[in-house]
C-alpha cells in the first residue's frame, strides 16, 4: 500500500506555514481542519495552509509537496492511532477509541489517493471555499517529470523513524 511523505525542494515551507511538516513525515490531506472556516479565517499563513498545505501526521505541521511512498500496514495503524490522539487533543473527540474509525478513514482516503501512483510521484493539493464547503483538488507530477534527484531534500534513514 502507498501513502505520502513530506518533501521539501527549498526552505519556503519554513516561512509560509505556522508549523511546517518535517521532511519525510507521513502526510494526509488534512482538509478536515478547515471544515468550519469562512473567508474571514483565510489570512496570512492560515490562508497558505488552507490553500495548499498537506498535513503531517507526526508533527501536524503543513507542507506543500508530498511524494508517494510504500507504507506497511502496521505503520499505517500506528499513524491512525496518532491521528486519533490528535482528534482527542485538538478537536475534543471523547476518546481515542471513538476517534479511531474516523482516523482510519482519513488514512484510507490518502492511501486511495496514492494507490495508482508510482513511488516518488509528487502530489499537490489545492483548496477553495464553496457554498457547499471546502473543495479539494489534487495534482500528480510523475517522478520522471519532476526531476526529484536534482532538487529533493531526502532525510537519511535514521530521521525517518
C-alpha angles and dihedrals in degrees: 000000000000134000131162136257129206114261130187127202093182140349097276095107088059088063104036101048127061088224116016120208117246117255108262097019118135113257142197131186093262093196090144088079089070099044095113099033125123133194087273090066093055105091135119118329092355088059090052092051090049095045100051115345125130114206120240110222094210104047097013088229124136133250134184100219133036129185124216112247136168117262131190122234094244091053090050091052092049090052091049089054091049090050091049089053088052090052089054096044099042108021101034100245107174095238143347089253091054092048097042097085092052090047091051089050091053090050092047091050090055092045088052090052090052100040099089095046129090120241113281093026107146119229129198129189129207127187137194134182113242133175087261093051134261116355116201126199126187132205128195124208112193116232093243090055094045100054091216095174090066099050115014122109104215121190118235118250094265094057094056093069 
